Amino acid sequence: MPAPQNDRREFLASVGLLPLLGSALLASSDEAVLAPDPVRELKLSTADLGTNFTAVDQIAEMCQPSVFPLKKDAAFDAGFRDEARARVREVLSYEPPRVTLNPEVVERVDCGDFWRERVLISTTPWFRIPAFVLIPKDLKKTAPAIVDLHSHGGMFLFGKEKVVDFGTNHPAMVKYHQQNYDGRPTSTALVRRGYVVITIDAFMFGERRVQLDEELKYGWDRSKYSLDDVQHLNQKCRAKESTIAKSLVLAGATWPGVVNFDDRRVVEYLTTRPEVDPQRIGCIGISMGGYRSAYLAAMDERIKAACVVGFMSAMRPMLKSHVDTHSWIHFLPGLHRLMDLPELVSLTAPRALFVQQCSQDRLFPLSGMQSSVQRITELYRAAGCPAQFIGRFYDEPHRWSIAMQDEAFQWLDEKLGHQRS
């Protein structure tokens, strides 16, 4: 038979527990009744983090970038940029042992006005990565070269194929090319303009994608995948984004670090090609490709001109409602304690930089895109080379239209000293 409630009260009071438990827990001899939560006024937050956004925003206020307290009239000189670049290498957390590239051309295809080579190169002791190298025919002298960095677009099954037109493309790529590149893959357009072009699969994309045990029944050959297969397998890859990000952190590295290191080694490979003028190498990309282009230009001084498309914003304005729109690959732990993305890409100075923004781009807040261009402008002025930076907005959604491409390609011609034959 249950003890009377008063006896329970006296016992709990004697051992000092009554004030801790509260009288609401003793309201009934048969069951405990939870005390109601404190009254709180509920308001719509319109934030990705809901009610926790305010706290994270306050943390962001505390963690102001430490490397860039740079005033408008301060010198953004080579020594400062070298020191900042070294700090970025620390947070990228990925400097594997150097190995010989050991390139191997495994296929050479005559595409009419250019050659398409499929090449394997070693970037680390554990990665031998696939690349397409596109070479104009009848080169009479060394040519400028472009590293074409493919986008994300939620498509993991394909990587380097996103920027190459094979004439007959996988149906999934036909749609992708139209939505993201206005139907004109950039690598093919650039080789026909007289550039040597290289594009690789970023880690987790294309031939470097995840294939789980239960998916082995589909085989490896993507040409045999139906559109339904691509959609299904792509969802499986997408679900492993957080797994690769977390796994690399446990391994002591970062996903952006792996991608940037491979991209830098691709530049190194280009300098060994007899067709390439190593003093005239540029890089381009939209979306994740723009993100990669920003990092590559900032971290590798062999890049003489960089075009960043559809990925440039101050990060603080993104915190409220533009976080879930982005992949795990776009988050580098520790970077924003040092500097913001516009400051990172400004390490490209005094080399040439073109940032193309889409004013209808829903992946970024317009205010963040606008302030990023203002900040880059300030830093290029502080570096003494204001004419080397252009920031331009287009009345477009998130895509690289043919008009935008044409303007970017003309700019590359100028900055890389390329005269079309």
N, C-alpha and C positions, 0 to 999 in steps of 0.2 A: 504494500500500500504506500503511495507517495507520501513523503513527509509534508506536513503543512507548510504553506508558503512562508509564514512568519518564522518558522524554525530555519528554513533555507536562508532567509534574509539575515538572521542572527549569526548563522554559521559563516556566510560569506563576509559579513561585516567583521567577524572576529579574526578572519585571516587576511583582511585588507583587500578583498576582491570586489566588494560591492561597488565602490566608486568606478572601478575599471569596467565592469560589465554593464552597469547602468540598469536602472529600474525597469526599463522597457523589456529587458530579457526575462524579467520575472513576472510579467503581467498575468501569466496563466500557469497553473500547476501542471498542465498537460503539455504545453508547447511554448517555445520561445518565440517572441514577437520582435522582428528586427526594427530598430529605430529608423525612421525615414531619413533619406539624405537631406543635407541642408538645402534650403531653397536656393535655386539658381535660375536666373533669367536666361532663357534659351533664345539665341539669335542665329540667323543664317550667317555662315562664315564665308561661303563661296570659296573655301580653301581646300586644297588637296588633303591637308591634315586636319580639317574640321576644327574642333575646339582646341587642338594642340598647336595650331599655327602660331598663336600669339607668343607662346613660350619659345618656339623655334626662331621666330623673328627676333626676339630679344637676344637669343644666343648669337644670331648672326650679327646683331649690333655690337655685341661684345667682341666677336672674333673678326675685327676689322683687319684687312690685309696688312701684314707687317713689312713686306718688302717694298711696297709702293705707297709710301706717304708722300709721293713726289708732287711738288707744287708745280703750277703752270710754268714758272720761270726757272725751274731746276734743270740741271744738265742730265739728259738721258744718254749718257755717253757709253762708249764701248765697254769700259770697266764695269759700270753698273749693270749693263746687259749681260756680261759674262757671269757676274756674280748671281744675278737673278736666274740665269739659265742653269747654273749649278744647283740652285735650290730646287728648281723644277725636276732635275734629274733625281734628286733625293726622294721626292714624293712619287715619282714614277716607279721607283723601287724595282728596277729591272735593268741590270747591266750584266748579261750573261757572258761567259767566256767567248772570246773572239775565235772564230773558225774561218778557214778559207771558204769563199763562196762556192767554189767547185761547180760552176754552172754547166748545165747539160741541156742542149737543145734536143728535145725528144720528138718534135714535129715541126715541119716547115711547110706552110700552105701558101700557094700562089693565089692571091686575092685580086688579081688583075692589075691594079695600080699600086699595090703594096704587098709585102710579105707579112704573114702572121706566123710567128714562132711560139711554140709552147716550150717554156724553159723551166727547169727546176734549179733552185739555188738554195744553198744552206745558209740560214741566218744565225743558227745556234747549233750546238751539238745535238739537239733533239728536234729541230724543225728543218725540214727540207720542203720548201714551199713552192707552189706552182705559180707561174706568171705567164701572161701573154705579152709578147713584145711585137709591136707593129712597126714596120720599117718601110719608108717610101722606096719605090723602085728608082733605079738610075740616079742615086745620089752621086754628085760629082765632088762633094766635099763634106766635111763633118756638119751635122745638123744639130739644131737645138733639140732638147728632149723634154718630155713632160711625164711626170708621175701622176697618173690618173687614179684617184682614190675613190673607190666605189662607195655608194650610199648604203643605208640600212633599209629603210622603207618597210620594216617588218618582214623582209624576205631573207631567210637564212640559207635556203637551198642553193642560191646562186650568189656569187660574189663578183669576180672579175667579168663575168658575162653581162653584168648590168651596164657596162660601158662599151661593149663591143657588139657590132652588128655582124652576124655570121651570114647574112643573106636569108637563110632559113633559121629562125630562132625558135626556141621552145615557146609554146603558147603562153606560158607564165611570164616569159620575158617580153613577149610582144606587148602585153598589157602593161608591164612594168616600165618598159621604155617609153610608152606613150604618156603614162601618168607622171613620171619623174623627169624625163629628158625630152619631153615634147616630141617623142618619136625619133629622136636623133641621138643615138649613143655617142658620147663625146670622144672616146678613144678613136673610133673610126673616122669621125669628122676631123680630128686633129692630124692623123696620119695622112689624110688626103690633102691637108694643108701644108704638108712637108715636114712635120715633126716626127721624130722617133718617139714612140709612146710605150710605156710599160704600165701594166696594172696587175695586181696580185689579189689573192683572196686574203682578206683580213681574218685573223684567228676567230673561229666559230662560224665562218661563212664559206659557202661554196664547197670546195674539196676539203676544207678544214672544219666542216660542220660537225655537229654531234650526231652520232648514229647509235641509238640505244640497242641493247640486245634483242628486244622484241621487234625491232625494225629491220633486222638483218634479212628477213624474208623478202623485203622489197629490192634487195640487191643494191649495188653501188652506182650503177649507170643511170644518171638522171635523164638521159634521152628516152628511157623506157618508162619514166614516170608519167602517169596521167595528171591532169589538173587536180583531180581529187587527191591523188597521191601527194602531190606537191603541197596542197593545202594541209593535209593531215600531218605530213612529216615536218612541215614548217611550224605547225603548232607545237609539236614535240620539241623542236629546237628552241622556240620562243620560251617555253616553260623552263628551259635550262639556263636562261640568261643569269638569273640570280645565283644559280649553282656555280657557274664559271666565275662570277665575280667573287663570291664567297670563298670558293676553292683557291683562287689565286691569292687572296688575302691570307688564307691559312698557310699557303706555300711561301709567303713572304714577298709577294709581287702584287701587281695590279693589272687589270685588263687593259686600260689605256697604255700602261707601260709596255706590255707585250706588243700591242699594235704599233705604237710609235717606234719601238726598236726595229721591228721588221721593216717599217716604211723607210727608216734611215738606212738600213742595209740595202734596200732597193736602190736608193740614190747612189750608194757605193758601187753597186753592180753597174748602173748606167755609166759611171765614169770609166769603166773598163771596156765598154763597147767601142769598137773602132769607128762606128758610124756617128758617135755622139761627141759633140763639143762639150767637155766637162765644165766649161765656164758659162754655159747657157742652158741650165736645167731649171725647169719650173715645176709647180705642182698645182693641181686643181681638185675640186670635189664639191658636191652638194650634200647637204644634210650631214650624216655621219662622215661623208667624204669631206665636207667643209670643216668639220671638227678635226679630222685627221690632217687636213691641209694646214690648219692653223697651228697645230702642234709640230708638224714636220717643218714648216718654215721657221717657226720660232726656235726649234732645237737643232737645225742643221743648216749651217751657213753656206753649204753648197747649193742650196735653193736660192736662185737669184730673183725669182718672181713667183708669187703665190696668189691664187684666186680662191677665196673662201666664199661659198655660196650657201645661203639658207641655213647658216649656223653661226650667228654672232649676236650675243646679247650680254648686257650686264646680268650677273647672276641674282643679285638681291631682288629685283623685280619678278624673277621667275619663281621665288619661293612660294608665293601664295597659291597660284593655280596653274603653273607650268612645269611641274615636276613629273607628274605621272605621264606626261606626253613624251617622255624621253627614255631611252634605253639605259640600262646599267652601264654600258660602255662609256657614257658621257659623264660619269661621276668619278673623279679622281680624289680619293681621300687626302686631305691635307692641303690641296692646291689653294683653296679659297681662304685659308688662313694666311697664305703668302701673297696671292694676287688674284685679280679677277680675269676672266677670259679675254676681254679687250686688252688688258695689260700683258697677258701672256703672248698674244699674237703680235703685239707691238715690239716684242723682242726680235722680230724680223727686221726692224729698222737697222741700217739705212737701206736695206734691200726693198724691192718693189712689192706692194701689197694692194690687192683689189678686193673689197668686200661688197658682195651683191646681196641685197636684202629684199625679201618679198613682203610688201606692206600688208598683204592679206594672210600672211603666214600665222596659223593658229598655234604653232608649236612654241611661239615666243610672245611675250607682251610687246606691243609696239613701243612702249616707253623704254623698255630694256634694249631693244634694237637701236633706237635713236640715240640713247645715251652711250651705247658702245661705240658708235661712230664718232661721237663727240670726244670720247676719251682717247680713241686711237689717234684722232686728229691732233689732240693736245700733245700726245707723246711723240708723234712723228715731228711735230714742230720743235719739241724739246730736243730731239735728236738732230735737229738741223737739216731735215730732209722732208719738208712738208709736201713737196710735189711727188714724192714716192708713194703716197697713199691716196687712194680714191675709195670713197664709200658711196654707194648709190642704191636708191630704193626703186622698186618696180611695182606697178599695180598688178601683182600676181599672187596666187596662192603659193603653197610650198612646192615649187618645181623649178627646173632650170629650162626656161623657154628658149626657143631657137634665137629669138632676138637677144636675150641675155647672153647666150653662148657666143653669138657673133660679136658682141661688144667685148666679151672677155677674151676671145681669140685675137681680136685686133689689138687689144691691150698687150697680150702676150707677145705678139709680133713686134710691137714697139719696144717692150722692155727686154726681150731676148735678142733683139737685133736680127729678126727673121724676115727675109724678103722672099715672098712666095714666087716660085718660078712660073 
